[in-house]
Amino acid sequence: MSEMQNIQWFPGHMTKTKRKIEASLKLVDAVAEIIDARIPVSSRNPDLDQLVQNKPRIILMNKWDMADKKQTARWVEYYKSKNIKAIPIDCKSGRGLNNFIPQVRELLADKIEAWNDKGMTGRSIRVMIVGIPNVGKSSFINKMAKNSRAKVEDRPGVTRGNQWFTIGNSFELLDTPGVLWPKFDDPAVGEKLAFTGAVKDQIMDTEMLAIRLLEVMCKYPTEAFIERFKLQNIDLTGISPYELLDVIGKKRGMLISGGEIDTERASIMLLDEYRSAKMGAITLECV
Ligand code: G4P
């Protein structure tokens, strides 16, 4: 079950996280924001720009394995045009992770040079990891700091319990201090988070969610989607998502008594298959 489902979001909670992040910013050289590469807009915290202020930032587009590679590349270019470094990563296989340290070093090149000039060669680079629940923060830290045990430290001005992880002898990661919220007041964002499974289905009607997913799939059908459900002879631009759900349910033999199609079961199956990328690597927010 996702962490997002267990969280009661309330203003006091957000204020607490804001304060923790602000306090911890003083201790780090850069901020690494982890997002879900399949939903690069909806998986971001809406207030982060303001929260991290001028701290150098890098975006880690995680779950790259489940996102459309071309789209991820376009997003990386998009961020580049905004002068923001972004790198695709996949914390399941570890792909892309070896770019992280070199890219952070590049991001902080001037600072590192200044340290060297001051004789502070080899000073540890400290990076704070932030991201909304379920984007893969723990997976990232576990992969990067595989041989390092969590170091809980009290550094001046910081709330007790800040967790630091060391990588080699000149890199440290600070686990996200507090829980960052998504833009949950926007229903379109909630829907995307429900597609990926970051929030629970029960928040939205399963069938409605599957219908909305099919609308997207009809607009941007992948080969894997067409092959998986044998839709080669279906005109995806002409069919309604409701009809398509019936077609898919029928092809999978999901029938209830009387020969009617079990659209509820078909919806659950569709969402499961999207979440496990069986319908192909699909990005739901394109640039
Ligand atoms: P969080 O700390 O930000 O809340 O996220 P966490 O690392 O717990 O990851 C949330 C889920 O996403 C986990 O799956 C994790 O395995 C999966 N995940 C993280 N990074 C990647 C990635 O790059 N690719 C893929 N395919 N999955 C990723 P889970 O189902 O909650 O747990 P489990 O399957 O690991 O048991």
Residues whose N, C-alpha, C, O or C-beta is under 5 A from the ligand:
A	BS01	G4P	E3 N62 K63 W64 D65 I89 D90 C91 K92 I132 P133 N134 V135 G136 K137 S138 S139
